[in-house]
Structures are given as C-alpha cells and as structure tokens.
Amino acid sequence: MPGLPTSTPAPIWRVALVVALVALAAAAACGSGSTGTGSAGSTPTPSEPLAPWQGTLTTDTLPPPVQSLREVACATAKRCWAVGSTSATSSGSSGPALVATTDGGATWTLQSIPPTVGYLAGVACATPRACTAVGQMGQTGVGPGAILTTANGGSTWVLQTVPTGTTDVTAVECRAAGRCTALGVVAGRVTTLSPSSSPGWVAGGALPAQAAVATALTCTDGTHCWATAAQPVDVGHAIGIIAQTADGGTTWSLQSVPPGTGALQGIDCTPGRSSDSGSGSTTTDPAGAGATCTAVGTTATAVGGVRTGQGVVLTSANGGGTWTSVPVTPTAADLLGVSCGAGPCVAVGTTPATAPEGGVVVLTASATASRATWHRAAVASVALPLTGVACVSLSDCVAVGESVSAHLTAG
C-alpha cells in the first residue's frame, strides 16, 4: 500500500487461500505441528485445548487471480468481504481484489468493482447488504483516494466522491446498522471522512500532525473512535501512535503508549459496561472511558524491512486512558490485525523471517479487561503473513493473508 509503513514483504504467491478457524485445537492439520494453549511466550501442546475457541482450522482456496488479502469484515457468521490484490501478469501490474463469502469462508467469489480503482486497503460492513471499501485510484500511488459502497451485498459497488485533496483512504469502520467513518490523507493530514446527506463524503477533523497515515480504525458508537497510525521518525523508520476522538472525529488527541512500541497495525475496542445495582441491569457505557481496547503491532520500526521485531499487544480497560503491554509468544514477529468481536480477542500476523512457518494466530482465553493470557496457533507453513481477522463468535472467525486466509466455524 502506498505510504503505509510495514515490515511485511511484498507478496510473491500466485494464489491466495482462506483459512477457517473451526476448532483451533486442530491447527496441526494446517501444518503448524503445534496446538493447544500455553502461557504467553510458550509453545502450545496438543493436550491443551484452545478454550474457549471451538471448531477446526481449515484452509480454503480463493478464486484466481487473487494473490493476497489485506483486510476482512464479517457482517454475520456467514457473510464476509475481504479486500486485497491480484497477481501481476506479463501484460500488466497487479490490481485490486474484492471477494465475498456467504457460507462463513468455505467458498469465495470475486465481486466486480470500478476499473479505475488502483488498490483497496480496508473494508467494513454495517449490515449484510451495506459495506464500504477504501483505497486509492490508479496505480501511481499519488491518488486520489477511493471510497466504494454497496447497498445490495456487493452485486454492485459504486464510487463515492471524496473531498478535494484526498490522496489516499487507508481505514474504515462501520457500526452495525449505523454510519461509517473513514480515515484518509487530505491536504497532507490524516483526516476523518464521513458520508454526507448529499452524494459523497466530507472531511471532518484531522488527527494530530504526528500521524502520517492511519493503519486501523475502530469505533464503539457514533462518537467514540480510536485509530492507530504511523509517525515517521526518519527516512526509513516509523513508530506507532494511537489517537482517540469523543466527538465523531471533529477533534482527535494522542494517547500515551508504552516505551518500545514500534509500528502499530491493528486496533479493536468494545464498549464498556456499567451495572445498575438496584435493577441488576447492564448498560453500555455512553462516555467511552470504560471501553476495552486491544492494539497490535511490532517492536520493529523499520519501514518495509525484514521481520526482525517482536509482536506487540497493548491493552486498555479505560478507553485508552492507559495502555499496557502484555506478553506475546516470541514466534510472533509482527501482529497485523486483531478482532475482539467474539469477546476474547484473536490477533494475526507473521513469524520471524527465519522461522519455517509464516502466518501466526494469537488468541486470548477470556474477555476480561486485561486479556493477559494469550495462546498461540500457527496456521500456515509458508513464509508469508496473515494480515486481517474478523470474529463474530467463538466458532466463527475468518483470517486472511498474503497466501492464506481462514474461517472458523462450528465443527
């Protein structure tokens, strides 16, 4: 993706696969050779089930010419969309790919998008029929940014107008049956983009100037959102930062992250809950301060370098007021996506370049605020990463990557 600092190598595989997490205890079937749980940093053993996750891990082939997938969104356990790129040919360069499944990831189909789109970076769905994909027009890497929407489950995708000066759109989030929010570079600043009552999207507030490009976005309602972004420190290095808004993107403020945090590539927040001691009822925290958040990345800061870092997981139980680094298995060099929609979290990424396995899945055992106990299950025997994951239940997850993706269904 143009302008996106990452330690991920360029994709080289001709065919992308989809992996389904159906019973993570069966991960050995995909060539990992290790299953089960273990303490953070340990190697799981087959005798330790990956509770509470259920099902079996399966790998599915995607339709050609899809080469790699970057992000996935699931509106239901069965209906998901993923965006990525196609293989280059002797007559042309690689192009954008948008695929969909109606059976939880077992089979995928290519969907038609406008031919002027150059690449797609993100996708999010508000309903099983309404989705938004973002990226960039053309193949030059200088924009303009692209926003595509569908209102019929992907039968047709329509280009939206974006604010003048938008050179890239790199992240998007849609609340269930609600509005969508995107982050793009407008006039050199990472800026909030929102759909307007008239056709097209309009610019809102900008992130702090330190943010060069947004890498992920999560929202718990129409006003509270968190974003990970890259902050350049010199020509070849960037660190990760986290910004938060409590007014729908009009204003953003930086949050403090632990020392040693390198690039941050994914974030997911779930609403806080408060209990009424008198009635015994539980309601969603309206202020956002009680949101439980997880951000993932790496200690590495090199842009486009070899995977030499250590995976990073940051957690917060107070909406990012304080972030804490939790232990991660040393086999995870870089974590590129995270989903906490099922309660416990699933993070995906890649192992070190010298390891025989490529994609790695890291799991939590509980939905508690600390989420301090993480288990590991490697899912691919190729030296390429998993880049995105979406989980809607303990038996329904889809993970996607440069050569593999996966779906978790009840077995």
C-alpha positions as CSV (number, residue, x, y, z in Angstrom):
1,M,0.0,0.0,0.0
2,P,1.5,3.4,-0.9
3,G,2.6,5.3,2.1
4,L,2.0,2.6,4.7
5,P,5.0,1.8,6.8
6,T,5.1,-2.0,7.3
7,S,7.5,-4.8,7.9
8,T,5.5,-7.1,5.6
9,P,7.4,-8.3,2.5
10,A,5.9,-7.9,-1.0
11,P,3.6,-10.8,-1.9
12,I,5.1,-13.4,-4.2
13,W,2.5,-16.2,-4.2
14,R,0.2,-16.7,-7.2
15,V,-2.8,-18.0,-5.3
16,A,-4.4,-16.7,-2.1
17,L,-6.1,-19.1,0.4
18,V,-8.8,-18.7,3.0
19,V,-8.3,-20.3,6.4
20,A,-11.3,-21.1,8.7
21,L,-10.8,-21.3,12.4
22,V,-13.2,-24.0,13.3
23,A,-11.6,-25.8,16.2
24,L,-8.3,-24.2,16.8
25,A,-7.1,-27.4,18.6
26,A,-6.9,-28.9,15.1
27,A,-4.4,-26.3,13.8
28,A,-1.8,-29.1,13.2
29,A,-3.8,-30.1,10.2
30,C,-2.7,-26.9,8.5
31,G,1.0,-27.8,9.0
32,S,1.8,-26.0,12.3
33,G,2.7,-29.0,14.2
34,S,1.6,-27.4,17.5
35,T,-1.9,-27.0,19.0
36,G,-3.5,-26.2,22.3
37,T,-2.9,-23.5,24.8
38,G,0.1,-22.3,26.7
39,S,1.2,-19.3,28.8
40,A,2.3,-16.2,26.9
41,G,5.6,-16.9,25.2
42,S,5.3,-20.7,25.5
43,T,4.7,-23.4,22.8
44,P,1.3,-24.9,23.0
45,T,0.9,-28.7,23.2
46,P,-1.8,-30.9,21.7
47,S,-3.0,-31.9,25.2
48,E,-4.1,-28.4,26.0
49,P,-7.3,-27.3,24.1
50,L,-7.5,-23.7,23.0
51,A,-10.6,-23.0,25.1
52,P,-12.9,-21.2,24.7
53,W,-12.4,-21.3,20.9
54,Q,-14.3,-24.1,19.2
55,G,-14.1,-25.7,15.8
56,T,-11.3,-26.8,13.4
57,L,-8.9,-24.7,11.4
58,T,-9.3,-25.2,7.7
59,T,-7.7,-23.6,4.6
60,D,-9.7,-22.6,1.5
61,T,-8.5,-21.6,-1.9
62,L,-9.6,-18.2,-3.3
63,P,-10.5,-17.7,-6.9
64,P,-7.7,-16.6,-9.2
65,P,-6.2,-14.2,-9.9
66,V,-6.4,-13.2,-6.2
67,Q,-2.9,-13.1,-4.8
68,S,-3.2,-11.5,-1.4
69,L,-5.8,-10.2,1.0
70,R,-5.3,-7.4,3.4
71,E,-8.4,-7.0,5.5
72,V,-11.7,-8.8,6.1
73,A,-15.1,-7.8,7.6
74,C,-17.9,-10.1,8.6
75,A,-21.5,-8.7,8.9
76,T,-22.7,-12.1,10.1
77,A,-21.2,-15.5,10.7
78,K,-21.8,-16.4,7.1
79,R,-21.4,-13.2,5.1
80,C,-17.9,-11.7,4.9
81,W,-16.0,-9.5,2.5
82,A,-12.2,-9.2,2.1
83,V,-10.0,-6.8,0.1
84,G,-6.6,-7.3,-1.4
85,S,-4.7,-7.5,-4.7
86,T,-4.5,-9.7,-7.8
87,S,-1.4,-11.3,-9.3
88,A,0.6,-9.3,-11.8
89,T,0.7,-10.6,-15.4
90,S,3.1,-10.3,-18.3
91,S,0.8,-7.7,-19.7
92,G,0.1,-5.6,-16.6
93,S,0.7,-4.9,-12.9
94,S,-1.3,-6.3,-10.0
95,G,-4.7,-4.8,-9.3
96,P,-7.3,-4.6,-6.6
97,A,-9.3,-7.6,-5.4
98,L,-12.6,-7.7,-3.5
99,V,-14.0,-11.1,-2.6
100,A,-17.1,-12.3,-0.7
101,T,-18.4,-15.4,1.0
102,T,-22.0,-16.4,2.0
103,D,-21.0,-19.6,3.8
104,G,-18.6,-18.4,6.5
105,G,-15.5,-18.6,4.3
106,A,-15.8,-22.1,2.8
107,T,-16.2,-20.6,-0.7
108,W,-15.4,-17.2,-2.1
109,T,-16.3,-15.2,-5.2
110,L,-14.8,-12.2,-6.9
111,Q,-17.0,-9.1,-7.0
112,S,-16.9,-6.5,-9.7
113,I,-15.5,-3.1,-8.8
114,P,-15.0,0.1,-10.9
115,P,-11.9,-0.4,-13.2
116,T,-10.3,2.9,-12.2
117,V,-9.6,1.7,-8.6
118,G,-5.9,1.0,-8.1
119,Y,-5.8,-0.8,-4.7
120,L,-8.0,-1.4,-1.7
121,A,-6.8,-1.1,1.9
122,G,-9.8,-1.7,4.0
123,V,-13.4,-2.9,4.2
124,A,-16.2,-2.6,6.8
125,C,-19.9,-3.6,6.8
126,A,-22.9,-2.0,8.6
127,T,-25.3,-4.7,7.5
128,P,-25.2,-7.9,5.4
129,R,-26.0,-5.8,2.4
130,A,-24.3,-2.4,3.1
131,C,-20.5,-2.3,3.0
132,T,-17.8,0.2,2.4
133,A,-14.3,-0.4,0.9
134,V,-11.5,2.2,0.8
135,G,-8.2,2.6,-1.1
136,Q,-6.8,4.6,-3.9
137,M,-7.5,5.3,-7.6
138,G,-4.9,4.4,-10.2
139,Q,-1.6,2.7,-9.9
140,T,0.7,5.7,-9.4
141,G,0.5,5.9,-5.6
142,V,-0.4,9.6,-5.6
143,G,-4.2,9.3,-5.5
144,P,-6.8,10.4,-5.4
145,G,-8.3,8.3,-2.6
146,A,-11.2,5.9,-3.3
147,I,-14.3,5.0,-1.4
148,L,-16.7,2.3,-2.7
149,T,-20.0,1.4,-1.3
150,T,-22.6,-1.3,-1.9
151,A,-26.2,-1.4,-0.8
152,N,-27.0,-4.8,-2.3
153,G,-24.5,-7.2,-0.8
154,G,-21.8,-6.4,-3.4
155,S,-23.8,-7.0,-6.6
156,T,-22.8,-3.5,-7.5
157,W,-20.1,-1.3,-6.0
158,V,-20.4,2.5,-6.5
159,L,-17.5,5.0,-6.4
160,Q,-18.2,7.9,-4.0
161,T,-16.9,11.4,-4.3
162,V,-14.2,12.4,-1.8
163,P,-13.0,15.8,-0.6
164,T,-10.7,17.7,-2.9
165,G,-7.1,17.0,-2.0
166,T,-7.8,13.4,-0.7
167,T,-4.7,11.4,-1.9
168,D,-5.4,8.1,-0.1
169,V,-8.0,6.4,2.2
170,T,-6.5,3.7,4.4
171,A,-9.0,2.7,7.1
172,V,-12.8,2.4,7.5
173,E,-15.2,1.4,10.3
174,C,-18.9,0.8,10.1
175,R,-21.1,0.3,13.2
176,A,-23.8,-2.4,13.0
177,A,-26.8,-0.9,11.2
178,G,-25.1,2.5,11.6
179,R,-22.9,5.1,9.9
180,C,-19.4,4.5,8.6
181,T,-16.3,6.5,9.3
182,A,-13.1,6.5,7.3
183,L,-9.6,8.0,7.6
184,G,-7.8,9.4,4.6
185,V,-5.0,11.8,3.8
186,V,-6.5,15.1,2.9
187,A,-4.1,18.0,2.0
188,G,-1.3,16.1,3.7
189,R,-3.1,15.4,7.0
190,V,-4.8,12.2,8.2
191,T,-8.4,13.4,8.3
192,T,-11.8,12.0,9.3
193,L,-14.2,11.2,6.4
194,S,-17.9,10.7,6.8
195,P,-20.8,10.2,4.4
196,S,-22.9,13.3,3.8
197,S,-26.6,13.7,3.2
198,S,-25.8,14.6,-0.4
199,P,-23.8,12.2,-2.5
200,G,-20.2,11.8,-1.4
201,W,-18.1,12.0,1.7
202,V,-17.0,15.1,3.6
203,A,-13.9,15.9,5.6
204,G,-14.0,16.3,9.4
205,G,-11.2,16.9,11.9
206,A,-7.6,15.9,11.4
207,L,-5.5,13.7,13.6
208,P,-2.6,15.2,15.4
209,A,0.2,16.3,12.9
210,Q,2.4,13.4,14.0
211,A,0.2,10.9,12.2
212,A,1.4,10.3,8.6
213,V,-1.0,7.5,7.7
214,A,-3.8,5.7,9.5
215,T,-3.3,1.9,9.8
216,A,-6.5,0.9,11.5
217,L,-9.8,2.4,12.9
218,T,-12.3,1.2,15.5
219,C,-15.5,2.8,16.9
220,T,-17.8,1.8,19.7
221,D,-20.6,4.2,18.7
222,G,-21.1,7.2,16.5
223,T,-18.8,9.5,18.5
224,H,-16.1,7.4,20.1
225,C,-13.3,6.1,17.9
226,W,-9.7,5.0,18.1
227,A,-7.1,4.9,15.4
228,T,-3.6,3.5,15.1
229,A,-1.3,5.5,12.8
230,A,2.4,5.7,11.8
231,Q,4.6,8.5,12.9
232,P,7.8,8.8,10.8
233,V,11.0,9.2,12.9
234,D,13.5,9.3,10.0
235,V,13.6,8.3,6.3
236,G,13.5,4.6,7.0
237,H,11.7,4.3,10.3
238,A,8.3,4.9,11.9
239,I,6.7,4.3,15.3
240,G,3.1,3.6,16.1
241,I,0.8,6.1,17.8
242,I,-2.9,5.8,19.0
243,A,-5.4,8.7,18.6
244,Q,-8.9,8.9,20.1
245,T,-11.9,11.1,19.4
246,A,-15.0,11.5,21.6
247,D,-16.9,13.8,19.2
248,G,-17.2,11.7,16.0
249,G,-13.9,12.8,14.5
250,T,-14.1,16.6,14.9
251,T,-11.2,16.6,17.3
252,W,-8.6,13.9,18.0
253,S,-6.0,13.6,20.8
254,L,-3.0,11.3,21.1
255,Q,-2.8,8.6,23.8
256,S,0.3,7.5,25.6
257,V,1.7,4.1,24.5
258,P,4.3,2.1,26.4
259,P,8.0,2.6,25.5
260,G,9.4,0.2,22.9
261,T,6.3,0.2,20.8
262,G,7.1,0.1,17.1
263,A,4.7,0.0,14.3
264,L,1.0,-0.5,15.2
265,Q,-1.2,-2.1,12.6
266,G,-4.5,-3.1,14.2
267,I,-6.9,-2.0,16.9
268,D,-10.3,-3.1,18.2
269,C,-12.4,-1.6,21.0
270,T,-15.6,-2.9,22.6
271,P,-18.0,-0.7,24.6
272,G,-17.6,-0.6,28.4
273,R,-20.4,-1.9,30.5
274,S,-21.9,-0.5,33.7
275,S,-24.3,-2.3,36.1
276,D,-27.3,-0.8,37.9
277,S,-27.0,-2.2,41.4
278,G,-30.7,-1.5,42.0
279,S,-32.2,-3.2,39.0
280,G,-29.3,-5.6,38.2
281,S,-29.3,-4.4,34.6
282,T,-26.2,-3.8,32.5
283,T,-26.0,-0.9,30.0
284,T,-23.4,0.3,27.6
285,D,-21.1,3.0,28.9
286,P,-22.0,6.2,27.0
287,A,-18.8,8.0,27.7
288,G,-16.4,5.6,26.1
289,A,-14.0,5.8,29.0
290,G,-14.8,2.3,30.0
291,A,-14.1,0.8,26.6
292,T,-11.9,-2.3,26.5
293,C,-9.3,-1.9,23.7
294,T,-6.6,-4.0,22.2
295,A,-3.9,-2.7,19.7
296,V,-1.4,-4.9,18.0
297,G,1.9,-4.4,16.1
298,T,5.6,-5.0,16.5
299,T,8.7,-3.6,18.3
300,A,10.3,-3.1,14.9
301,T,10.4,0.4,13.4
302,A,12.0,-0.2,10.0
303,V,9.7,0.6,7.1
304,G,9.5,-2.3,4.6
305,G,12.3,-4.2,6.3
306,V,12.8,-7.9,7.2
307,R,10.6,-9.1,10.1
308,T,13.1,-8.8,12.9
309,G,10.9,-7.4,15.7
310,Q,8.8,-9.0,18.4
311,G,5.0,-8.9,18.3
312,V,3.3,-6.3,20.4
313,V,-0.1,-6.5,22.1
314,L,-1.3,-3.4,24.0
315,T,-4.5,-3.5,26.1
316,S,-6.6,-0.9,27.9
317,A,-9.5,-1.2,30.2
318,N,-10.3,2.5,30.2
319,G,-10.7,3.6,26.6
320,G,-7.0,4.1,26.1
321,G,-6.5,6.3,29.2
322,T,-3.7,3.9,30.0
323,W,-2.2,1.3,27.7
324,T,-0.3,-1.8,29.0
325,S,1.9,-4.1,27.0
326,V,1.1,-7.8,27.6
327,P,3.5,-10.8,26.8
328,V,3.4,-12.2,23.3
329,T,4.9,-15.5,22.1
330,P,8.4,-15.0,20.7
331,T,7.3,-16.7,17.5
332,A,5.2,-13.7,16.6
333,A,7.4,-11.1,14.9
334,D,4.7,-8.7,13.8
335,L,0.9,-8.7,14.5
336,L,-1.1,-7.1,11.7
337,G,-4.7,-7.4,12.7
338,V,-7.0,-8.0,15.7
339,S,-10.6,-8.8,16.3
340,C,-12.4,-8.8,19.7
341,G,-16.0,-9.1,18.4
342,A,-16.5,-12.5,20.0
343,G,-15.4,-11.3,23.4
344,P,-12.0,-12.9,23.6
345,C,-9.5,-11.5,21.1
346,V,-7.8,-13.0,18.1
347,A,-4.7,-11.4,16.6
348,V,-3.0,-12.5,13.4
349,G,0.4,-11.7,12.0
350,T,3.7,-13.3,10.9
351,T,6.6,-15.2,12.4
352,P,10.3,-14.1,12.1
353,A,11.7,-14.4,8.6
354,T,13.9,-17.3,9.7
355,A,11.0,-19.4,11.0
356,P,9.6,-22.2,8.9
357,E,6.1,-21.1,9.5
358,G,4.6,-17.8,8.2
359,G,1.2,-16.9,9.4
360,V,0.6,-16.9,13.1
361,V,-2.7,-16.6,15.2
362,V,-2.6,-15.4,18.8
363,L,-5.6,-15.9,21.0
364,T,-7.0,-14.8,24.3
365,A,-8.8,-17.1,26.6
366,S,-11.2,-14.6,28.2
367,A,-12.9,-11.3,27.5
368,T,-11.6,-9.7,30.7
369,A,-10.2,-6.2,30.5
370,S,-6.6,-7.4,31.0
371,R,-6.7,-10.2,28.3
372,A,-3.3,-11.1,29.7
373,T,-3.4,-14.8,28.8
374,W,-2.6,-15.4,25.2
375,H,-2.4,-18.7,23.4
376,R,-0.8,-19.4,20.0
377,A,-1.7,-21.5,17.0
378,A,0.4,-21.2,13.8
379,V,-1.8,-21.8,10.7
380,A,0.4,-21.7,7.6
381,S,3.6,-23.4,6.5
382,V,4.5,-20.7,4.0
383,A,6.7,-17.7,5.0
384,L,4.0,-15.1,4.4
385,P,1.8,-13.3,6.9
386,L,-1.8,-13.3,7.9
387,T,-2.9,-9.7,7.7
388,G,-6.6,-9.4,8.9
389,V,-9.1,-11.2,11.0
390,A,-12.8,-10.9,11.9
391,C,-14.6,-12.9,14.6
392,V,-18.3,-12.8,15.3
393,S,-18.5,-15.7,17.7
394,L,-16.3,-18.3,19.4
395,S,-16.8,-20.6,16.4
396,D,-16.9,-18.1,13.6
397,C,-13.8,-16.3,12.5
398,V,-12.2,-15.5,9.2
399,A,-8.5,-14.7,8.9
400,V,-6.9,-13.5,5.6
401,G,-3.4,-13.0,4.4
402,E,-0.9,-12.8,1.6
403,S,-1.1,-16.5,0.8
404,V,-3.6,-17.8,3.2
405,S,-6.9,-16.9,4.9
406,A,-9.1,-18.9,7.3
407,H,-12.7,-19.3,8.6
408,L,-13.7,-20.6,12.0
409,T,-17.0,-22.5,12.0
410,A,-18.6,-24.9,14.4
411,G,-17.3,-28.4,13.9
